[in-house]
Amino acid sequence: MRVGLIGYGAWGGIHATSIQSLADHELVAIACKSQDTARQAQKNHPECQVTTDHLEILARTDIDAVDIVVPNHLHVPFAAAALEAGKHVLLEKPMAPDVTAADRLVEAAQKSDKSVSLIHELRCSEQWSWLKNAIDRGDIGNPRYILLNLFRFPYRTGADGWRYRPQEVGSWVLEEPIHFIDLMLWYFETTGAPTAVTAFTNPGEKDLSQDFTAVFEFPTGAYGIVSQTLSAFEHHQVVEISGSEGAIRSIWSGAMDRTDKPIFSITAQGRGEDTPVQINLEYPSGEIFEIQENIRLALDGLAEGRSLYPVEKARNLVKLCLFAEQSAREHRRIELTMESSAF
């Protein structure tokens, strides 16, 4: 696949380096927001066409796929334009800042003969997929409880401060808790779709969710807790899962979320085991490692006309996150009627 990248901020730069490292795919063009970032992109990727007009990339007939890494409110218009131009689309989460916009992209994708794949890099992590494989093997029996907790420093502002403007970011629940809600759904795949959510928040600047906790109920009686604070320091993630016959605890810690020197571990105790076992992982864990694998797998899929994480699924994840935010805002439990197949 010959790939054009739209967006070259801090995270877009990591996307560019990740694509460039792949043997089977080629980064050929980059669209930047400003002349300053364009100069930096050209310096870092001299073999690429660099422009400040993303339409130049969409007009190129030799580009197969477009990787879109722009502020949230631009996801749908940029992705829809790429589909109309005959490109496959690799799109950062969240798919859209609201359900109406998400519906527009689902419709655009259904009308196109091209595919859209959403980025959810935690699913491509050896660390976090080990937990999924253990659950699927039945190592802990029937899953009953999960806690996904993130203790971290405040969000970066993003270019020109977009991440702190509600009309552009949409929601801070869609900014990061969406990853952990997706992990919960992945781990609890056999329990069915959640039937209710009760959430709490301490609003921060411009009423964005500085601290956020949501409790999701499942039809089997299992429940999951997704919790995050942006009032803390460094970046510390904990996932704890218990089932009818065992439990797993996994941690990831770093001075920054994008560190290349994290501390991470998995400890598990399953059926017939008297003591917990420390699991040895072969590869380093963390988003700067996982994004490369996610992009590789997604581009492999797009080359075959299939989506690693399709828009219909991404739309329903956005909807579930916004139900959780509504619960926190209205101080009430919300019953859900979403089908398991939605996720």
N, C-alpha and C positions, 0 to 999 in steps of 0.2 A: 504494500500500500504506500502511495505517495501522499504525504500528509501536510496540510496547512494548519498552522496554529494561529488562533485569534485570541490575543491577550498575552501580554508579557510582563505581568507584575511579578511579585515574589513567587507565587504558586505557578504562574504560567512559565516562569523560567525553569522551574523544576520539571514541568511537563516537557519543555523543549529538550532539556538534557536527557530525560528519560527516553523520549522518542529517538533521539540521536544515538543512543546506546544500543538500540535494537538491531539485530542482524537482518530481519526480514521486512523491515519497514523503513521509510526514509522521510526525514523532515526536509521539506523543500521551500517553505515560505512561512513567514511570520508577520502578522499584523499587530502593530503596537498602537497605543493610545496617543503617545507624544513623540516628538523628535528625540527627546532625551532617552526614553526607553528604546527607541528605534536604534539609536547609536550604540547602546549597550547590547542589544540583540545582534546587531551586525558584527560587533567585536567578538561576541561569544560564538556566533554561528556564521562565519564569513561565507560559507558555501550556500547559504539560504538567500532567497529574495526577502528583503525586509521593507515593509511599507507601513504607512499610518492610515491606510484606507483598506478596511477588511473586504470591501467589494472587489478589490483587485484579486484577492485570493479566490473569492467565489467565482470570478469570471474565468479563471484558468481551467482549461479543459484537461490538463494533465494531472490534476489533483483528484485523488480518489475519496479522501476523507478529510473532514475538518474537525480539529480539536478545539473546543470553545471553552476558554477560561477567562470569563468576564464577570462583572458584578451581577448579582442574582436577577435583577429586573431586566437584564438584557439577554438572559438565557433563551427565552422563547422566541423573540424576534430574530435573533442571530441564527438559532437552530432552524427555524422555519425557512429563513432565507437560504440557508445552506442546502436544505432538502430541495427547495424549489430550483436551486442551481445544479441539482443532480449529484450532490455529495452525500456520502455517509457522514454521520455525526457522532462524535464522541463528546459528551457533555458532562461538565462538573455538576455535582449536586449543589443545591436542590434543583430539581428539574424546573421548577417555577416558584415564584413567591406566593402564589395562591392557586386555588383549584380551577378558577376560570381560565387563567393563563395555561395551566397544565392541560386542560381540555383542548385548548387551541393547538398545542403541540401534538397531542395524541391524534387529533384530526389531521394535522399536516403530515404526520408520519404515516397514517393509514392511507392517505391519498398518494403518497410517494412510493416509488419502487426501491427506495433506499432505506437503510436501517439507522436507528438511533440507539446508542448504548450509554447508560449513565455510569459515572465513576462512583464506586463504593469500595475503596481500596482495602478496607478492613477484611472483607471477604477473601481477599487474595493474600492474606498474611498467614505464614506458617503457624504463628502463635495462635491467632484467633480461629483459624480453620481447624487446628488440632482439637479445640473444644467441640466444634461441630461434629467432627468425625467420631470423637469419643461418645457423644450423645447418640449418634446414629448407630454406633456399634452396640449400644445398650449398656455401656460401662457403668452408668449410674442409675440404670433402671428408667422409670418414667420421670421426666423432669417435672419438678414441682415449684421451684423458686429460682429466680435469677435477679441479681443485683449488678447493675452496670453503673459505676460511679466515676466521675471525672472531677478532679481537683486541679484547677489550673489558673494561670495568670490571665488578666483581661485580654480580650481580643485585640489584635492589631486593627488599626483604623481602616486599612485598605486604601487604595489610591484615592486621593482627594477626600478621604473620610467616608466612603460609601457604606462601609459596614456599620456605621453608627447613624445612618439615615433610614428610618423605617420604610420609606417609599422605595428605597433601592435594595435594601437587604431583605425586606419582607418580614422576616422573623428570625430571632436568634435561636429558636427551637429548630428552625430549618437550617441554621448555620452549622451546628455541631451535634446536638442531641439526636438529630435525624440519623446519624451514623449508628448510634447505640440502640435506638429504637429498631433500626434495620437488623442489627446483630441479634437483638432479642427475638424478633420474628423469625430469623434464620435458625436460631438455636431451638425455638419452640415450634418449629414447623409442624410437628406431629400433634400438637395440642389444639390446632384450629386457630382461627382468627380471634383477636381479643374481643371480648364482649362489652367491656366498659373501661373507662379511664377516669381517674381522679388525680388532678395535678395541682401543684402549688408553685408560686413564684414570688421572689422579691424583685420587683422591677428596678432596673437601673436607669441609666441615661435614656431619656425619651421613651420611657416605659418598656424598653427592651429587657428581656428576662436575664437579669444579673445572676440570679440563682434559680434553678428549676428542678423540680422533682415530679415525676409522674408514676402512678401505680396503675398497671394494666392487668385486668382480670381476664382469664382464659376459661373456656367452657369445661375443661377438666378439673377446675379448681386450682390449677396452677396460677401463679401471678408473677409479674415482673416489675422491677423498680428501675427506672432510669433517672439518674440524678447528676446534676452538674453545678459547680460553682465557678464563677468567673471572678470571685473575690479573693482568690488565693495566690499561690506562687508556684512557679515551675509547672510541670505537666505530669500528673500522676493518675493513672487509670487502673481501676480494679474491676474484675469480673468474677463473680462468685455464683456458682450454679449448684443446686442440690437436687437429688432425685430420690426415688424410692429405695435405691440401693447404693448410693454413693454421692460424692461431691467433688467439685473442681474449683480451684482458686487460681486466678492468673493475674499478674500485675505487670504494668509497664510504667517506667519512671524515667524522666529526663529533665535536664535543666530547661530545655525548650522542647516544643512538640516536634521540631524538625531536626533534633539532634541525631548525629551518626554514632553516638556512644551511649545508648540507653541501657538501663537495667531492666531485665524482663525475666519472668519465670512462670512456670506452670507447676502446680502441685495438685495431685489427684489421689483419691482413695475410692476404689470401686468395690464391687462385690467380692467377697472372699479375701480382702486385703486387711491385715491388722493395723498397718501403719500407712500414712500417706507416702506417695512416691513422687520424687522430683523428676520432671520430664526434661530431657535434653533436646534442645532444638538445634538444627543444623545451620540455619540462616539467621542473620540479624533481623530484628523486628523494629518496625517504625514506619511512619508514612513515607519517608523519602525512599525507603527500599520497596515498600508495597505498591507505591504508585507506578513504578516501572513495570512490575508484574501485571498490575491491573490494566495498564495501557497496552501491554503486549497481548494479553488474552483478549481484550476488547477489539483490538485491530485485527487479530487473527479471526475473530468471529465476524467482524464487519466484512472482511475479505471473502467470507463464505456466505454473506447475506443473512447473518443471524446476529442477534443482540445478546450480549452477556447480561445486561440488566435493562429490559425493555421499558418503553415509555408508559405502557399501561400499568405496570408494577410500580414505577416511579411516581406516577400520578396518585395512586392509592396510598403510597407512603407519605407523600405530601399531605394528603387529606387526613391521615391518621395523626400526623404531627400537629396539624392545625386544630384537630379536635382536642388534643391534649392542651394546647395553648388556650383554647376556648374554656376548657374546664378550669384552668388556673385563673383566667380573667373573670369568670362568672362565679367562682367559688362553689362549684357543684360537680357532682359525679355525672358523667355523660355515658349513656348506654350506646353501644355501637352495633351496627347491623351489617358489617362488612363480611363478605364471604372469604373462606380460607384461600380460594383460588385467586383472590385479589392480590395476594402477596406471593 
